[in-house]
Amino acid sequence: MNPNDVPSYVAFRGERLLAEGELRSVVAAIKPLVDRGEAGVLVFDCASQQVDFDLRGSLADALARLPADPLSSEPVDGGVPRGRGRPKLGVVAREVTLLPRHWEWLGRQRGGASVALRRLVDEARRTSADTDRLRAAQEAAHRFMTVMAGDRPDYEEAARALFAGERDKFARCTQAWPADIRDHARRLAQPSWLPG
């Protein structure tokens, strides 16, 4: 794995990185610890959201209960009654609330409101891709740092450096942290430092 690539999942126990990679391999690595009653195992996804799993029973039982594709960006059903939208094309119907002037403008666009909205969203995604990538990296690094290093020396300075884009200062502030925590925080923050 490239040191700058963020794994799908990581598991920590205290200051130590226990496992990283796909969900099934991480669960297989932490299951024996949970079975022995060892506490303090934390699992994070690639966006540094903490995740919990039902690890009761055998490893096969725990693996069978895992979601098929938990990091998929596709909603399971989006809360939309069946039959709406165009599910075969991946279209999901949802409610959008706009002011009358917005509906009037959308109604005058070529292809109607849905086509115009899709076109606007696609354009916004293209023009904000770099900003979105930067913000996502900063937020993931910050979430992880808050949980794993919130009580460490220079945490607040490291957080300020992260959001200010000060790579060298961030590196200095995290230098004294436990190696696994420091290295993962830096890996999460790495996209923040890359140019456009």
Summary of the structure (lengths in Angstrom):
residues: 196
radius of gyration: 21.3
end to end distance: 22.9
largest distance: 64.9
contacts: 472
relative contact order: 0.12
helix: 52%
strand: 9%
